[in-house]
């Protein structure tokens, strides 16, 4: 729909898009716009995101990251170039906005539609994060568990145990925290938004990891209208101190 909308209405058509289907209209609209007009329209698209969504603009800016990476190509150098373009955009969330879209597109090639192939696992499971400049690693490690969950073999619980181990082995505190938050962010969609199953996945992590995982999951529940009312439940059965940390991190306080 987003692709056809852009073809019919041009950039002004973006005002028709909304947050349905995880901002899917924006993803296809922005990808098509960048494919047709190139990088010269990035700033205009970013401004339209801000005008259309205001404090929810990151869901739209996320689509810009997808579109830029698809336009430049799927090589590592193209990823780095995309991240530098994203970095210069005003009012763009450093984790979930344009940079997040770039990492997701690098890992999943979603803009290729029927030709999309998930990036294969090489000898370094931390790639490309481990090779990036420090300021890009936080976002990269946030999105890395989503990719791990798709390339690792086994059942979801087995995959999450391995994801927890990889997150735990990160030496930088903020990188490790973002990794656990990212694991939680994807947990809901992995288990069809079942709160009890999300808790079981997160329970395999360390104490710090479990809190961050549940907080990340709560954030994704908030963003999904059909399960938004259940978000708070993910934090409520912790002891008081952990519960408050979970609620604060997920912005439920």
C-alpha positions as CSV (number, residue, x, y, z in Angstrom):
1,X,0.0,0.0,0.0
2,X,2.8,2.4,0.9
3,X,4.5,1.8,-2.4
4,X,1.3,2.6,-4.4
5,X,0.6,5.6,-2.2
6,X,3.9,7.1,-3.0
7,X,3.5,6.5,-6.7
8,X,0.1,8.1,-6.8
9,X,0.6,11.0,-4.3
10,X,4.3,11.6,-4.0
11,X,5.9,12.7,-0.7
12,X,2.7,14.5,0.5
13,X,1.0,11.1,0.6
14,X,2.9,10.1,3.7
15,X,0.2,11.9,5.8
16,X,-2.1,8.9,4.9
17,X,0.1,6.4,6.7
18,X,-0.4,5.5,10.4
19,X,1.1,3.1,12.9
20,X,-0.9,0.0,11.8
21,X,1.1,-3.2,11.1
22,X,4.2,-1.9,12.9
23,X,4.3,1.3,10.8
24,X,4.3,-0.9,7.7
25,X,2.8,1.8,5.4
26,X,5.8,4.1,6.3
27,X,8.3,1.3,5.6
28,X,7.1,0.6,2.1
29,X,6.3,4.3,1.3
30,X,9.8,5.5,2.4
31,X,11.6,2.6,0.7
32,X,9.9,3.3,-2.6
33,X,10.5,7.0,-2.3
34,X,14.2,6.5,-1.7
35,X,14.4,3.9,-4.4
36,X,12.9,6.3,-6.9
37,X,14.5,9.6,-5.9
38,X,17.7,8.7,-4.0
39,X,19.4,10.2,-1.0
40,X,18.5,13.8,-1.9
41,X,15.1,13.4,-0.3
42,X,16.2,12.0,3.0
43,X,15.9,15.3,4.9
44,X,12.5,16.0,3.4
45,X,11.2,12.6,4.4
46,X,12.6,12.9,7.9
47,X,10.8,16.3,8.3
48,X,7.6,14.7,7.1
49,X,8.0,12.0,9.7
50,X,8.3,14.6,12.4
51,X,5.3,16.7,11.1
52,X,3.1,13.6,10.8
53,X,3.9,11.8,14.0
54,X,5.6,14.3,16.3
55,X,6.6,12.3,19.4
56,X,6.1,9.0,17.6
57,X,8.3,9.9,14.7
58,X,10.9,7.2,15.4
59,X,8.6,4.5,13.9
60,X,8.6,6.5,10.6
61,X,12.3,7.3,10.8
62,X,13.0,3.6,11.3
63,X,11.6,3.2,7.8
64,X,14.1,5.8,6.5
65,X,16.9,3.6,7.8
66,X,15.5,0.6,5.9
67,X,15.2,2.7,2.7
68,X,18.7,4.2,2.8
69,X,20.4,0.8,3.4
70,X,18.4,-0.8,0.6
71,X,19.3,2.1,-1.7
72,X,23.0,1.9,-1.0
73,X,23.2,-1.9,-0.9
74,X,23.8,-4.7,1.6
75,X,27.6,-4.6,2.1
76,X,29.2,-3.6,5.3
77,X,30.5,-0.3,3.9
78,X,27.0,0.6,2.9
79,X,25.8,-0.1,6.4
80,X,28.5,2.3,7.8
81,X,27.5,5.0,5.2
82,X,23.8,4.6,6.2
83,X,24.6,4.9,9.9
84,X,26.5,8.2,9.3
85,X,23.5,9.6,7.3
86,X,21.1,8.6,10.1
87,X,23.4,10.2,12.7
88,X,23.0,13.6,11.0
89,X,19.2,13.5,10.9
90,X,17.6,15.9,13.5
91,X,15.3,14.4,16.2
92,X,16.1,10.7,15.4
93,X,16.2,8.2,18.2
94,X,19.7,6.6,18.3
95,X,18.3,3.1,19.0
96,X,14.9,2.6,17.4
97,X,14.9,5.3,14.7
98,X,16.9,5.5,11.5
99,X,19.8,3.5,12.8
100,X,17.5,0.7,14.0
101,X,16.0,0.5,10.6
102,X,19.4,0.3,9.0
103,X,20.4,-2.6,11.2
104,X,17.1,-4.4,10.7
105,X,17.4,-4.1,6.9
106,X,21.0,-5.2,6.9
107,X,20.0,-8.3,8.8
108,X,16.7,-9.2,7.0
109,X,16.7,-7.4,3.6
110,X,13.0,-6.8,4.0
111,X,12.9,-4.2,1.2
112,X,13.7,-7.0,-1.3
113,X,10.2,-8.4,-0.6
114,X,10.0,-11.9,-2.2
115,X,13.8,-11.9,-2.7
116,X,14.5,-11.2,0.9
117,X,17.1,-13.5,2.5
118,X,18.2,-13.3,6.2
119,X,21.8,-12.5,6.6
120,X,23.7,-15.7,7.3
121,X,25.6,-16.4,10.5
122,X,29.4,-16.3,10.1
123,X,32.1,-17.1,12.6
124,X,31.5,-14.0,14.7
125,X,28.0,-13.9,16.1
126,X,28.6,-10.3,17.2
127,X,29.2,-9.1,13.6
128,X,28.7,-6.3,12.4
129,X,28.5,-4.7,15.9
130,X,32.0,-5.7,17.0
131,X,33.5,-3.8,14.0
132,X,31.5,-0.6,14.3
133,X,32.5,2.7,15.9
134,X,31.5,2.8,19.6
135,X,28.6,5.3,19.1
136,X,26.8,2.8,16.7
137,X,27.3,-0.4,18.8
138,X,24.5,0.3,21.3
139,X,21.9,0.3,18.6
140,X,23.5,-2.6,16.9
141,X,23.5,-4.8,20.0
142,X,19.9,-3.9,20.6
143,X,18.8,-5.3,17.3
144,X,21.3,-8.2,17.2
145,X,19.0,-10.6,19.3
146,X,16.3,-10.3,16.7
147,X,18.7,-11.6,14.1
148,X,20.1,-14.3,16.4
149,X,16.5,-15.5,17.0
150,X,16.1,-16.1,13.3
151,X,19.5,-17.7,12.5
152,X,20.0,-20.0,15.6
153,X,18.6,-23.5,15.4
154,X,16.2,-25.0,18.0
155,X,13.1,-24.1,19.9
156,X,12.6,-20.5,21.2
157,X,13.6,-21.4,24.7
158,X,16.8,-23.0,23.5
159,X,17.5,-20.0,21.3
160,X,16.9,-17.5,24.1
161,X,19.3,-19.4,26.4
162,X,22.0,-18.9,23.8
163,X,21.0,-15.3,23.3
164,X,21.3,-14.7,27.0
165,X,24.8,-16.1,27.1
166,X,25.9,-13.9,24.2
167,X,24.5,-10.8,25.8
168,X,26.0,-11.7,29.2
169,X,29.5,-12.0,27.6
170,X,29.6,-8.4,26.4
171,X,32.0,-6.5,28.5
172,X,30.7,-3.0,28.0
173,X,27.8,-2.4,30.5
174,X,25.7,-0.3,28.1
175,X,26.2,-2.8,25.2
176,X,25.2,-5.7,27.4
177,X,22.1,-3.8,28.7
178,X,21.0,-2.9,25.2
179,X,21.4,-6.5,24.1
180,X,19.1,-7.7,26.9
181,X,16.6,-5.0,26.2
182,X,16.6,-6.0,22.5
183,X,16.1,-9.6,23.4
184,X,13.0,-8.6,25.4
185,X,11.7,-6.4,22.7
186,X,11.5,-9.4,20.4
187,X,10.3,-12.0,22.9
188,X,6.6,-11.1,22.6
189,X,6.4,-11.7,18.8
190,X,8.4,-14.9,19.2
191,X,5.7,-16.4,21.5
192,X,2.6,-14.9,20.1
193,X,2.4,-12.2,22.8
194,X,1.9,-14.7,25.6
195,X,3.0,-13.0,28.8
196,X,3.8,-16.2,30.7
197,X,6.0,-17.5,27.9
198,X,7.8,-14.2,27.7
199,X,8.6,-14.4,31.4
200,X,9.9,-18.0,30.9
201,X,12.3,-16.8,28.1
202,X,13.6,-13.9,30.2
203,X,13.9,-16.1,33.3
204,X,16.8,-17.9,31.6
205,X,19.0,-14.8,31.9
206,X,20.9,-13.4,34.8
207,X,19.1,-11.2,37.4
208,X,20.1,-8.0,35.5
209,X,19.2,-9.7,32.2
210,X,15.8,-10.8,33.3
211,X,14.8,-7.3,34.4
212,X,16.0,-5.7,31.2
213,X,14.5,-8.5,29.1
214,X,11.0,-8.1,30.7
215,X,11.3,-4.3,30.5
216,X,12.2,-4.5,26.8
217,X,9.2,-6.9,26.3
218,X,6.9,-4.4,28.1
219,X,8.0,-1.7,25.7
220,X,7.1,-3.8,22.7
221,X,3.7,-4.7,24.3
222,X,3.0,-1.0,24.7
223,X,3.7,-0.5,21.0
224,X,1.3,-3.3,20.0
225,X,-2.3,-2.0,20.6
226,X,-3.9,-5.5,20.9
227,X,-1.7,-6.4,24.0
228,X,-0.9,-2.9,25.4
229,X,-3.0,-3.4,28.5
230,X,-0.9,-6.5,29.4
231,X,2.5,-4.6,29.4
232,X,2.5,-3.8,33.1
233,X,2.0,-7.4,34.0
234,X,5.5,-8.2,32.8
235,X,6.9,-6.2,35.7
236,X,4.4,-6.8,38.5
237,X,5.5,-10.2,40.0
238,X,9.1,-9.0,40.8
239,X,10.1,-8.0,44.3
240,X,9.5,-4.3,44.9
241,X,13.0,-3.1,43.9
242,X,13.2,-5.1,40.7
243,X,9.6,-4.2,39.9
244,X,10.3,-0.5,40.1
245,X,13.4,-0.9,37.9
246,X,11.4,-2.8,35.3
247,X,8.6,-0.2,35.3
248,X,11.1,2.7,35.1
249,X,13.1,1.2,32.2
250,X,10.0,0.4,30.3
251,X,8.6,3.9,31.0
252,X,5.5,2.5,32.7
253,X,5.9,4.6,35.9
